Amino acid sequence: MDLSRPVGRLLGVRRETVDPGGGGPARVPAGVTALVVGAGIAGMSAATVLAERGVRVTVLEAGRHLGGRLAAWPDTLTDGTGQAVEHGFHAFFRQYYNWRSILRRIDPRLRFLRPVPGYPVLSAAWPAEEFGRLPAAAPVNLLALLAGSPSLRLRDLRGMDRRAALPLLGYHPDRTYADLDRRTAAELLDSLRLPDRGRAMLFEVFAHSFFNHEADMSAAELVANFHFYLLGNPEGLAFDAPDRDYGTAIWRPLRAYLERLGGSVRTGRRAVAVEPAGRAATVDPGGADAVARAAGDGPAEAGWRVVTADGTVHTAHHLVLAVDPPALVALLAGSPALAAAAPALAARIRTLTPGPPYAVARLWLGGDVAPDRPVFSGVSRQATLDSVTLYHRLERQAAAWARRTGGAVVELHAYACEPGLPATALADRMRAELAGLWPEVGRLPVVEARARVEARAPSFRPGAHPDRPAVDTGLPGLYLAGDGIRTDFPSALMERSAATGILAANHILRHEGAAAEPIHSVRRHGLLARR
């Protein structure tokens, strides 16, 4: 029995209700329409909840595939084998209450998720260290970490600045940002006076996983994420991952579910302008010869209009913009009517700069790595490589290829890498760095490789929190969602995307007099936070 759970519950480390939902009939009146721009986690979460309540919802997605940074698409290897390639590995932590709630629409028991054993961190300087098997709930998990980690021994605590460490235990949704948002995460870590090994193995790996450099990331965001993942939830650091590619396991079933409810998903529809529907169209996305065509998504008196790159005009009563920061900023630039109607909102959106580039390389190797290598590993203090995932020990399709060929399917991540380098160069660097940690990798030939580099994750720059836009824009019927959008409760990454999508849907449902969807989060305050 995990005794940390009852101890944590006594101290209030439990799931909290952010929004109880309810408050009206289950369904909206007939004829309510909504547009959702973006078919990633945020957009599909919003669309799912809206369609369940009777809203006629249309999702517009710029790409050919759903999922955003959780997308997957088919590929064919040179030997003719079909393989799915994904945007990158994601850990489905067990405190992702809202995202898991959406996923239960397609699999009530979440049988497609399988536990990923362990959470080791690899280093060239020190032995690997395991964090995934800590007790689940705080403060027992923290005590176990201090008692068992060779990276931060009890005698090291005497050299730490304990006052500087108190903010890590005292997360508060207002005071943490007031006190720490203008400092960098690196400055906070410097102030702790940790031994170098403890800093590298415990904190730097953690900071990188949010697609930001600690030197450019708000200290308040680091504290908030430390609370969300370690100290504020009763689930611990354990996580799961799908046993099939994201398209098969999530996006095709979720799209089918949405369409059964009467919703519509239109891929290859890049939004280029947004404006209040009462204004005349001001955008000619296809050049002088393009003609805007009404798409019939809503009545003429609807509240919002979206113009897509093919010249089609889509209208609806409500609009949710659920796109990544570069796409949102570009959409604003093409929407002078929106900027004129809400200059304060436009200024907030312009602050949403993307974080540094991140790289993903998937390698099909002509032989397997050592049998004791873990499915997922974090990596500390390498110039490029931040994590390694063994897909042939995780997903069915990759496993079938590995069984047939005797090979391995390995994915390498650089969460915040050097800008200006091509994806192939970053992939070569990551493979060389992994070979320094796992020598057998250097002896295995690369049969196939797929590599890409992008910069679509949000930045969390010091001092940016007060200007970060929230879900409610202040304009009737217009809402934002995504992992860069501000919430007043702890959330991050996939869970923030899902939570903001549901929040946007709830604003629409309440406006139309219908019951809202319950929203849950981890404990809202740290163990030592003053209320």
C-alpha positions in Angstrom: 0.0 0.0 0.0 1.2 3.5 -0.9 1.1 5.3 2.5 1.8 8.6 0.8 -1.7 8.9 -0.4 -3.5 8.9 3.0 -0.8 11.2 4.4 -1.2 13.5 1.4 -5.0 13.5 1.7 -4.7 14.5 5.4 -2.7 17.6 4.2 -5.1 18.3 1.4 -3.1 16.9 -1.5 -6.1 15.8 -3.6 -7.9 16.5 -6.8 -9.8 19.8 -6.6 -12.9 21.0 -8.4 -12.2 24.1 -10.4 -15.6 24.3 -12.0 -18.4 22.1 -10.7 -20.3 22.3 -14.0 -24.1 22.1 -14.0 -26.2 25.2 -13.7 -28.8 24.7 -16.4 -30.3 22.2 -18.9 -28.0 19.7 -20.5 -28.4 21.1 -24.0 -28.4 24.5 -25.6 -31.4 25.8 -27.5 -31.6 24.7 -31.1 -29.6 26.6 -33.7 -26.6 27.7 -31.6 -23.4 27.5 -33.7 -19.7 27.7 -33.0 -16.4 27.7 -34.9 -13.2 26.2 -33.5 -10.0 27.1 -35.2 -7.4 24.4 -34.5 -7.9 20.6 -34.2 -5.3 19.9 -31.5 -6.0 19.0 -27.9 -7.5 22.4 -27.0 -9.7 22.7 -30.1 -11.0 19.1 -30.0 -11.7 19.3 -26.3 -13.8 22.4 -26.8 -15.5 21.0 -29.8 -16.3 17.7 -28.1 -18.0 19.4 -25.1 -19.9 21.8 -27.3 -21.2 19.1 -29.6 -22.3 17.0 -26.7 -24.5 19.8 -25.5 -26.2 20.4 -28.9 -24.0 23.2 -30.3 -23.5 22.9 -34.1 -19.8 23.1 -34.1 -17.3 23.2 -37.0 -13.6 22.7 -36.5 -11.2 24.3 -39.0 -7.7 22.8 -39.1 -4.9 24.1 -41.2 -3.0 20.8 -41.5 -4.0 17.5 -43.1 -4.0 15.7 -39.7 -5.5 16.4 -36.4 -3.6 16.7 -33.1 -1.3 19.8 -33.3 1.8 18.8 -31.4 0.2 15.5 -30.7 -0.3 14.7 -34.4 0.6 11.5 -36.2 0.7 10.7 -39.9 1.3 7.7 -42.1 4.7 7.1 -43.7 6.3 4.4 -45.8 9.8 3.1 -45.3 12.1 2.2 -48.2 11.3 -1.5 -47.7 7.6 -0.7 -48.3 6.7 -1.0 -44.6 4.0 1.4 -43.5 4.8 3.2 -40.3 3.2 6.0 -38.4 5.3 9.0 -37.6 4.4 11.4 -34.8 5.2 14.9 -33.8 6.9 13.6 -30.7 6.5 11.5 -27.5 4.2 12.8 -24.9 3.7 11.5 -21.3 0.1 11.2 -20.2 0.5 12.0 -16.5 -2.2 10.7 -14.2 -3.1 14.2 -12.9 -4.2 15.2 -16.4 -7.8 14.9 -15.2 -9.4 17.0 -17.9 -7.6 15.5 -20.8 -8.3 12.0 -19.6 -11.9 13.0 -19.2 -12.0 13.9 -22.9 -10.2 10.6 -23.8 -12.8 8.6 -21.9 -15.3 9.7 -24.5 -13.6 7.3 -26.9 -12.4 4.6 -24.4 -14.1 4.8 -20.9 -11.5 2.6 -19.3 -8.5 4.2 -21.2 -7.4 0.7 -22.2 -5.2 2.1 -25.0 -2.9 3.7 -22.4 -0.2 1.5 -20.9 2.0 2.4 -17.9 5.5 3.5 -18.8 7.7 2.0 -16.0 10.2 4.3 -14.4 11.5 7.8 -15.1 15.3 7.5 -15.2 17.5 10.5 -16.0 20.7 9.7 -17.9 24.0 11.5 -17.5 27.5 11.2 -18.8 28.9 12.5 -15.6 26.9 10.5 -13.0 25.0 7.2 -12.8 21.4 7.2 -14.0 18.9 8.1 -11.4 15.3 6.9 -11.2 12.4 9.2 -10.3 9.3 7.4 -11.5 9.1 5.1 -8.5 8.8 7.7 -5.8 5.8 7.5 -3.5 2.8 9.2 -5.2 1.8 12.1 -2.9 3.6 14.9 -1.2 5.2 15.4 1.2 6.2 11.7 1.4 7.5 11.7 -2.2 9.8 14.7 -1.4 11.1 13.1 1.8 11.8 9.9 -0.1 13.6 11.9 -2.8 15.8 13.5 -0.1 16.4 10.2 1.6 17.2 8.2 -1.4 18.6 10.4 -4.1 22.4 10.3 -4.5 22.1 13.7 -6.3 20.8 15.5 -3.2 21.9 13.9 0.0 20.9 15.1 3.5 24.3 16.6 4.1 23.9 18.7 0.9 20.9 20.4 2.5 23.2 22.2 5.0 24.8 24.1 2.1 21.5 25.1 0.5 19.7 28.4 1.0 16.6 27.1 2.6 14.8 30.4 2.5 15.3 30.5 -1.3 13.9 26.9 -1.5 10.6 27.8 0.3 8.9 29.1 -2.9 9.1 25.6 -4.3 6.9 24.4 -1.4 4.7 27.5 -1.3 3.1 27.8 -4.7 0.3 30.4 -4.7 -1.6 31.3 -7.9 -1.2 35.0 -7.3 1.8 35.5 -4.9 4.2 33.2 -6.8 3.9 35.3 -9.9 4.0 38.6 -8.1 7.2 37.5 -6.3 9.0 35.4 -8.9 7.7 36.1 -12.4 10.4 38.7 -13.3 13.2 36.4 -12.2 14.5 33.6 -14.4 14.4 29.9 -13.5 18.2 29.9 -13.7 18.4 32.7 -11.1 16.1 30.8 -8.8 18.2 27.6 -9.2 21.4 29.7 -8.6 19.9 31.0 -5.3 19.3 27.5 -4.0 23.0 26.8 -3.9 22.4 23.2 -4.9 25.3 20.9 -5.6 26.0 20.7 -9.3 24.8 17.1 -9.5 21.5 17.8 -7.8 20.8 20.8 -10.0 21.6 18.9 -13.2 19.7 15.7 -12.3 16.7 17.1 -10.4 15.9 20.5 -11.8 17.5 21.2 -15.2 16.0 18.1 -16.9 12.6 19.2 -15.4 12.9 22.8 -16.7 13.9 21.7 -20.2 10.8 19.5 -20.6 8.6 22.7 -20.9 10.4 23.6 -24.2 12.2 26.6 -22.6 15.7 27.3 -21.5 15.9 27.9 -17.7 17.9 31.1 -18.5 14.9 32.5 -20.5 12.0 31.0 -18.4 10.1 32.6 -15.6 11.0 31.3 -12.2 7.3 31.5 -11.3 6.5 29.1 -14.1 9.2 26.7 -12.9 7.6 26.8 -9.4 4.1 26.3 -10.8 5.2 23.3 -12.8 7.1 21.8 -9.9 3.9 22.1 -7.8 1.7 20.6 -10.6 3.9 17.6 -11.4 5.4 16.7 -8.0 4.1 18.5 -4.9 0.4 19.3 -5.6 -1.1 16.1 -7.0 -1.9 12.7 -5.4 -0.8 10.8 -8.5 3.0 11.3 -8.5 5.3 11.3 -11.4 4.0 8.1 -12.9 2.6 8.3 -16.4 1.1 6.3 -19.3 1.4 6.4 -23.1 -0.7 5.0 -25.9 0.1 1.6 -27.2 -0.7 2.7 -30.7 0.1 5.8 -32.7 -1.9 9.0 -31.7 -3.9 9.0 -34.9 -5.1 5.4 -34.4 -5.6 5.6 -30.6 -7.0 9.2 -30.3 -7.7 11.4 -33.3 -9.6 9.1 -35.6 -11.9 7.8 -32.8 -12.4 11.3 -31.4 -13.2 12.8 -34.8 -15.7 10.0 -35.4 -17.3 10.7 -32.0 -17.6 14.4 -32.7 -19.1 13.7 -36.1 -21.7 11.3 -34.6 -22.8 14.2 -32.4 -23.3 16.4 -35.5 -20.0 18.2 -35.4 -17.8 18.7 -38.5 -14.0 18.7 -38.8 -12.5 20.3 -42.0 -8.8 19.8 -42.5 -6.6 21.8 -44.9 -8.5 25.0 -43.9 -6.0 27.6 -42.7 -7.7 30.5 -41.1 -6.2 33.8 -42.3 -8.6 36.4 -40.8 -11.1 36.8 -38.0 -13.6 39.6 -37.6 -17.0 40.4 -36.0 -19.6 39.2 -38.4 -21.4 42.5 -38.5 -18.5 44.1 -40.4 -17.9 43.8 -44.1 -15.2 41.3 -45.2 -11.8 43.0 -45.3 -9.5 40.2 -46.4 -8.6 38.8 -49.8 -6.5 35.8 -48.8 -6.1 34.4 -52.4 -5.0 37.6 -54.1 -6.8 40.0 -56.5 -8.7 37.2 -58.2 -10.0 35.4 -55.1 -13.7 35.6 -54.2 -14.9 35.1 -50.7 -17.6 32.4 -50.5 -20.0 32.0 -47.7 -19.6 28.5 -46.2 -23.0 28.3 -44.5 -21.7 27.4 -41.1 -24.0 29.8 -39.3 -26.7 32.4 -39.9 -25.9 35.8 -41.4 -26.5 37.5 -38.1 -23.9 35.3 -36.3 -21.3 36.9 -34.1 -18.0 35.9 -35.8 -16.6 35.4 -39.2 -13.5 33.3 -40.1 -11.9 33.6 -43.6 -9.8 30.6 -44.7 -7.0 30.7 -47.2 -9.2 29.4 -50.0 -11.4 32.5 -49.7 -14.3 30.7 -47.9 -16.1 32.7 -45.2 -17.3 30.7 -42.2 -19.7 32.3 -39.7 -21.0 31.3 -36.3 -22.4 32.7 -33.0 -19.3 31.8 -31.1 -15.6 31.3 -31.9 -12.8 29.5 -30.2 -9.2 30.2 -31.4 -7.2 27.1 -30.3 -4.0 27.5 -32.3 -0.3 27.7 -31.3 1.3 31.1 -30.6 2.8 31.7 -34.1 -0.4 30.9 -35.8 -2.4 33.1 -33.4 -0.1 36.0 -33.9 -0.3 35.5 -37.7 -4.1 35.3 -37.5 -4.2 38.6 -35.6 -1.9 40.3 -38.2 -4.4 39.3 -40.9 -7.4 40.6 -38.9 -7.3 44.4 -38.7 -11.0 44.5 -37.7 -10.3 42.3 -34.7 -7.3 44.4 -33.7 -9.4 47.6 -34.0 -12.2 46.2 -32.0 -10.0 45.0 -29.1 -6.6 46.8 -29.1 -5.9 45.5 -25.5 -6.5 41.9 -26.6 -4.4 42.4 -29.7 -1.5 43.7 -27.5 -1.8 40.6 -25.3 -1.8 38.2 -28.2 1.3 39.9 -29.7 3.2 38.9 -26.5 2.7 35.2 -27.2 6.1 34.6 -28.7 7.1 30.9 -29.3 9.8 29.3 -27.3 13.1 28.1 -28.8 13.2 25.5 -31.5 12.7 21.8 -30.6 13.8 18.8 -32.6 12.4 15.3 -33.0 14.3 12.5 -34.7 12.9 9.0 -35.2 15.5 6.3 -36.1 14.9 2.8 -37.4 18.0 1.0 -36.4 19.4 -2.3 -37.8 19.7 -3.9 -34.3 18.3 -3.6 -30.9 19.6 -1.6 -27.9 20.5 -3.4 -24.7 17.5 -5.3 -23.2 17.6 -3.3 -19.9 17.3 0.1 -21.5 14.1 1.8 -20.3 11.2 2.8 -22.6 11.6 6.5 -21.7 14.6 8.3 -20.3 15.4 12.0 -19.6 18.9 13.2 -20.4 20.9 15.7 -18.4 23.7 18.0 -19.5 24.0 17.0 -23.1 24.4 19.8 -25.6 21.3 18.7 -27.7 19.7 15.6 -26.5 17.0 15.9 -23.8 15.1 12.5 -23.9 15.0 9.1 -25.5 11.9 6.9 -26.2 12.1 3.3 -27.4 9.0 3.0 -29.6 9.4 -0.6 -30.4 8.9 -1.4 -26.7 5.8 0.9 -26.5 3.7 0.9 -29.7 2.3 -2.0 -31.6 3.3 -1.0 -35.2 6.9 -0.2 -34.3 7.1 -3.4 -32.3 5.9 -5.4 -35.3 8.6 -3.9 -37.5 11.3 -4.6 -34.8 10.2 -8.3 -34.5 10.3 -8.7 -38.2 13.7 -7.1 -38.7 15.4 -7.6 -35.4 15.9 -3.8 -35.2 14.8 -1.0 -32.9 12.7 2.2 -33.3 14.2 5.0 -31.3 12.9 8.6 -30.9 15.2 11.4 -29.8 14.1 14.8 -28.5 15.8 18.2 -28.1 13.3 20.3 -26.2 15.0 23.7 -26.5 17.8 23.5 -29.1 20.2 25.8 -30.9 18.4 27.9 -33.5 19.4 27.9 -37.1 20.4 24.3 -37.5 18.7 21.9 -39.9 16.8 18.9 -38.5 19.3 16.4 -40.0 22.2 18.0 -38.2 20.3 18.1 -34.9 19.4 14.4 -35.4 23.1 13.5 -36.0 24.1 15.4 -32.8 21.4 13.7 -30.7 22.4 10.2 -32.0 26.1 10.9 -31.2 25.2 12.1 -27.7 23.1 9.0 -27.1 25.9 6.8 -28.3 28.1 8.3 -25.6 25.5 7.2 -23.0 24.5 3.9 -24.6 27.6 2.7 -26.5 25.7 0.0 -28.5 23.8 2.8 -30.4 27.0 3.8 -32.1 27.4 0.3 -33.5 23.9 0.0 -34.9 23.3 1.1 -38.5 20.5 3.6 -39.2 18.1 1.9 -41.6 15.7 4.9 -41.9 15.4 8.3 -40.3 12.8 11.0 -40.0 13.8 14.4 -38.5 12.2 17.8 -38.1 12.7 21.0 -36.2 9.9 23.4 -35.3 9.2 26.3 -32.9 5.5 26.2 -32.0 5.6 25.8 -28.3 4.8 28.8 -26.1 7.6 30.7 -24.4 7.2 31.6 -20.7 9.5 34.6 -20.5 10.2 36.4 -17.3 7.7 39.1 -16.6 5.3 38.0 -19.3 2.6 36.5 -17.0 0.5 39.7 -16.4 0.1 40.2 -20.1 -0.6 36.6 -21.0 -4.1 36.3 -22.5 -6.8 34.3 -20.8 -9.6 32.1 -22.2 -12.2 34.9 -22.0 -11.1 37.7 -24.3 -13.7 40.2 -23.1 -15.3 40.2 -26.6 -18.7 38.5 -26.6 -18.4 35.1 -28.2 -14.6 35.0 -28.7 -12.4 32.7 -26.6 -8.8 31.4 -26.7 -7.5 28.0 -25.8 -4.1 26.3 -25.8 -1.1 25.5 -23.6 0.1 29.1 -23.8 -3.1 30.6 -22.5 -3.3 31.7 -18.9 -5.3 29.8 -16.3 -5.9 30.7 -12.6 -5.3 27.1 -11.5 -2.2 24.8 -11.9 -2.0 23.2 -15.3 0.6 22.6 -18.0 1.3 21.1 -21.5 -1.4 18.7 -22.7 -3.6 19.3 -19.6 -3.6 23.1 -20.0 -4.6 22.6 -23.6 -7.6 20.4 -22.6 -8.5 22.5 -19.6 -8.6 25.8 -21.6 -10.6 24.1 -24.3 -13.2 23.0 -21.8 -13.2 26.4 -20.2 -13.9 28.0 -23.6 -16.8 25.6 -24.1 -18.1 26.4 -20.7 -18.2 30.1 -21.4 -20.3 29.4 -24.5 -22.6 26.9 -22.7 -23.3 29.3 -19.8 -23.9 32.2 -22.3 -26.6 30.0 -23.9 -28.1 29.0 -20.6 -26.9 25.4 -20.6 -25.0 23.4 -18.0 -21.2 23.5 -18.0 -18.7 20.7 -17.9 -16.9 20.0 -14.6 -13.2 20.9 -14.5 -10.7 19.5 -12.1 -7.1 20.3 -11.1 -4.5 19.4 -8.6 -4.3 21.2 -5.2 -4.4 24.9 -6.0 -1.9 26.0 -3.3 1.5 24.6 -2.2 2.0 22.8 1.1 3.5 25.9 2.7 1.5 28.5 0.9 -0.2 31.1 3.1 -3.9 31.4 2.1 
